[in-house]
Amino acid sequence: MRDVKSHIAILRIDFHLPAAQSLKEKRMVLKSLKDRIRNEFNVSVCELDGLDKWQVGTIGCVMMGNDRRYMNQCLENIVSLAQRHNGLQICEHQIEFI
């Protein structure tokens, strides 16, 4: 068995949805974004914070692999995709490796 170094990368995105007037509107925008992220990047995605707030929240993405540089680029591409997503404004994002 080879000795392979593996990494776990975590992306946290804090966002604002200024046009959302209900939790239903927020969930529609987030479901669309989460589905698109899963399909394009094959990562795990979930809503982490702000579950009961209409216009703010946090999503997290996690991936595991052996190429840290590739993983970092994928997570940066997810941030770019989220920045282009309609109705969503990114307040802050953070990438962490463990």
CYANA upper distance limits for C-alpha pairs under 8 A (distance plus 0.5 A):
  4 VAL  CA     66 ASN  CA      7.81
  5 LYS  CA     66 ASN  CA      6.39
  6 SER  CA     64 MET  CA      7.56
  6 SER  CA     65 GLY  CA      6.01
  6 SER  CA     66 ASN  CA      4.93
  6 SER  CA     67 ASP  CA      8.20
  7 HIS  CA     64 MET  CA      6.10
  7 HIS  CA     65 GLY  CA      5.93
  7 HIS  CA     66 ASN  CA      6.27
  7 HIS  CA     67 ASP  CA      8.06
  7 HIS  CA     68 ARG  CA      7.13
  7 HIS  CA     97 PHE  CA      7.15
  7 HIS  CA     98 ILE  CA      6.78
  8 ILE  CA     62 VAL  CA      7.60
  8 ILE  CA     63 MET  CA      6.33
  8 ILE  CA     64 MET  CA      4.96
  8 ILE  CA     65 GLY  CA      7.19
  8 ILE  CA     97 PHE  CA      6.16
  8 ILE  CA     98 ILE  CA      5.85
  9 ALA  CA     62 VAL  CA      6.14
  9 ALA  CA     63 MET  CA      5.86
  9 ALA  CA     64 MET  CA      6.74
  9 ALA  CA     71 MET  CA      7.54
  9 ALA  CA     72 ASN  CA      8.12
  9 ALA  CA     95 ILE  CA      7.47
  9 ALA  CA     96 GLU  CA      6.22
  9 ALA  CA     97 PHE  CA      5.01
  9 ALA  CA     98 ILE  CA      6.99
 10 ILE  CA     60 GLY  CA      7.48
 10 ILE  CA     61 CYS  CA      6.28
 10 ILE  CA     62 VAL  CA      5.16
 10 ILE  CA     63 MET  CA      7.31
 10 ILE  CA     95 ILE  CA      6.14
 10 ILE  CA     96 GLU  CA      5.65
 10 ILE  CA     97 PHE  CA      6.81
 11 LEU  CA     60 GLY  CA      5.99
 11 LEU  CA     61 CYS  CA      5.50
 11 LEU  CA     62 VAL  CA      6.88
 11 LEU  CA     75 LEU  CA      7.07
 11 LEU  CA     93 HIS  CA      7.60
 11 LEU  CA     94 GLN  CA      6.20
 11 LEU  CA     95 ILE  CA      5.05
 11 LEU  CA     96 GLU  CA      7.04
 12 ARG  CA     58 THR  CA      7.35
 12 ARG  CA     59 ILE  CA      6.43
 12 ARG  CA     60 GLY  CA      5.06
 12 ARG  CA     61 CYS  CA      7.12
 12 ARG  CA     93 HIS  CA      5.98
 12 ARG  CA     94 GLN  CA      5.74
 12 ARG  CA     95 ILE  CA      7.07
 13 ILE  CA     58 THR  CA      5.97
 13 ILE  CA     59 ILE  CA      5.89
 13 ILE  CA     60 GLY  CA      6.86
 13 ILE  CA     79 VAL  CA      8.18
 13 ILE  CA     90 ILE  CA      7.37
 13 ILE  CA     91 CYS  CA      8.17
 13 ILE  CA     92 GLU  CA      6.48
 13 ILE  CA     93 HIS  CA      4.87
 13 ILE  CA     94 GLN  CA      7.19
 14 ASP  CA     56 VAL  CA      8.04
 14 ASP  CA     57 GLY  CA      6.39
 14 ASP  CA     58 THR  CA      4.90
 14 ASP  CA     59 ILE  CA      7.25
 14 ASP  CA     90 ILE  CA      6.51
 14 ASP  CA     91 CYS  CA      5.97
 14 ASP  CA     92 GLU  CA      5.71
 14 ASP  CA     93 HIS  CA      6.62
 15 PHE  CA     56 VAL  CA      6.21
 15 PHE  CA     57 GLY  CA      6.12
 15 PHE  CA     58 THR  CA      6.60
 15 PHE  CA     88 LEU  CA      7.11
 15 PHE  CA     89 GLN  CA      6.00
 15 PHE  CA     90 ILE  CA      4.85
 15 PHE  CA     91 CYS  CA      5.63
 15 PHE  CA     92 GLU  CA      7.56
 16 HIS  CA     55 GLN  CA      5.98
 16 HIS  CA     56 VAL  CA      5.02
 16 HIS  CA     57 GLY  CA      7.28
 16 HIS  CA     88 LEU  CA      6.50
 16 HIS  CA     89 GLN  CA      5.60
 16 HIS  CA     90 ILE  CA      6.82
 16 HIS  CA     91 CYS  CA      7.17
 17 LEU  CA     26 LYS  CA      7.63
 17 LEU  CA     54 TRP  CA      8.17
 17 LEU  CA     55 GLN  CA      5.06
 17 LEU  CA     56 VAL  CA      6.59
 17 LEU  CA     87 GLY  CA      6.31
 17 LEU  CA     88 LEU  CA      5.50
 17 LEU  CA     89 GLN  CA      6.77
 18 PRO  CA     55 GLN  CA      6.37
 18 PRO  CA     87 GLY  CA      7.64
 18 PRO  CA     88 LEU  CA      8.09
 18 PRO  CA     89 GLN  CA      8.42
 19 ALA  CA     55 GLN  CA      8.08
 19 ALA  CA     87 GLY  CA      7.13
 20 ALA  CA     25 GLU  CA      6.00
 20 ALA  CA     26 LYS  CA      6.18
 20 ALA  CA     54 TRP  CA      6.70
 20 ALA  CA     55 GLN  CA      6.26
 21 GLN  CA     25 GLU  CA      7.08
 21 GLN  CA     26 LYS  CA      8.34
 21 GLN  CA     54 TRP  CA      7.00
 21 GLN  CA     55 GLN  CA      8.10
 22 SER  CA     26 LYS  CA      6.96
 22 SER  CA     54 TRP  CA      5.88
 23 LEU  CA     27 ARG  CA      6.52
 23 LEU  CA     52 ASP  CA      7.67
 23 LEU  CA     53 LYS  CA      7.45
 23 LEU  CA     54 TRP  CA      5.45
 24 LYS  CA     28 MET  CA      6.76
 25 GLU  CA     29 VAL  CA      7.00
 25 GLU  CA     54 TRP  CA      8.47
 26 LYS  CA     30 LEU  CA      6.70
 26 LYS  CA     54 TRP  CA      6.56
 26 LYS  CA     55 GLN  CA      7.37
 27 ARG  CA     31 LYS  CA      6.30
 28 MET  CA     32 SER  CA      6.78
 29 VAL  CA     33 LEU  CA      6.83
 29 VAL  CA     86 ASN  CA      8.38
 29 VAL  CA     87 GLY  CA      7.81
 29 VAL  CA     88 LEU  CA      8.32
 30 LEU  CA     34 LYS  CA      6.43
 31 LYS  CA     35 ASP  CA      6.48
 32 SER  CA     36 ARG  CA      6.70
 33 LEU  CA     37 ILE  CA      6.67
 33 LEU  CA     82 ALA  CA      7.57
 33 LEU  CA     85 HIS  CA      7.59
 34 LYS  CA     38 ARG  CA      6.65
 34 LYS  CA     45 VAL  CA      6.75
 34 LYS  CA     46 CYS  CA      7.95
 35 ASP  CA     39 ASN  CA      6.64
 36 ARG  CA     40 GLU  CA      6.55
 37 ILE  CA     41 PHE  CA      6.21
 37 ILE  CA     42 ASN  CA      7.77
 37 ILE  CA     43 VAL  CA      7.76
 37 ILE  CA     45 VAL  CA      8.10
 37 ILE  CA     78 ILE  CA      7.23
 38 ARG  CA     42 ASN  CA      5.38
 38 ARG  CA     43 VAL  CA      5.98
 38 ARG  CA     44 SER  CA      7.15
 38 ARG  CA     45 VAL  CA      7.39
 41 PHE  CA     74 CYS  CA      7.65
 41 PHE  CA     78 ILE  CA      8.22
 43 VAL  CA     61 CYS  CA      6.83
 43 VAL  CA     62 VAL  CA      6.37
 43 VAL  CA     63 MET  CA      5.89
 44 SER  CA     61 CYS  CA      5.91
 44 SER  CA     62 VAL  CA      5.76
 44 SER  CA     63 MET  CA      7.20
 45 VAL  CA     59 ILE  CA      7.48
 45 VAL  CA     60 GLY  CA      6.11
 45 VAL  CA     61 CYS  CA      5.02
 45 VAL  CA     62 VAL  CA      7.25
 46 CYS  CA     59 ILE  CA      6.09
 46 CYS  CA     60 GLY  CA      6.00
 46 CYS  CA     61 CYS  CA      7.30
 47 GLU  CA     51 LEU  CA      7.76
 47 GLU  CA     57 GLY  CA      7.99
 47 GLU  CA     58 THR  CA      6.37
 47 GLU  CA     59 ILE  CA      4.76
 47 GLU  CA     60 GLY  CA      6.80
 48 LEU  CA     57 GLY  CA      7.96
 48 LEU  CA     58 THR  CA      5.82
 48 LEU  CA     59 ILE  CA      5.78
 48 LEU  CA     60 GLY  CA      6.82
 49 ASP  CA     57 GLY  CA      5.78
 49 ASP  CA     58 THR  CA      5.44
 49 ASP  CA     59 ILE  CA      7.68
 50 GLY  CA     56 VAL  CA      6.47
 50 GLY  CA     57 GLY  CA      4.65
 50 GLY  CA     58 THR  CA      6.94
 51 LEU  CA     57 GLY  CA      7.16
 53 LYS  CA     57 GLY  CA      7.64
 63 MET  CA     71 MET  CA      7.96
 64 MET  CA     71 MET  CA      8.41
 65 GLY  CA     71 MET  CA      7.61
 67 ASP  CA     71 MET  CA      6.78
 68 ARG  CA     72 ASN  CA      6.62
 69 ARG  CA     73 GLN  CA      6.79
 70 TYR  CA     74 CYS  CA      6.76
 71 MET  CA     75 LEU  CA      6.79
 72 ASN  CA     76 GLU  CA      6.68
 72 ASN  CA     95 ILE  CA      8.14
 73 GLN  CA     77 ASN  CA      6.65
 74 CYS  CA     78 ILE  CA      6.85
 75 LEU  CA     79 VAL  CA      6.93
 75 LEU  CA     95 ILE  CA      7.98
 76 GLU  CA     80 SER  CA      6.85
 77 ASN  CA     81 LEU  CA      6.66
 78 ILE  CA     82 ALA  CA      6.66
 79 VAL  CA     83 GLN  CA      6.67
 79 VAL  CA     93 HIS  CA      8.14
 80 SER  CA     84 ARG  CA      6.96
 81 LEU  CA     85 HIS  CA      6.83
 82 ALA  CA     88 LEU  CA      7.74
 82 ALA  CA     90 ILE  CA      7.96
 83 GLN  CA     88 LEU  CA      7.46
 83 GLN  CA     89 GLN  CA      6.92
 83 GLN  CA     90 ILE  CA      6.78
 84 ARG  CA     88 LEU  CA      8.42
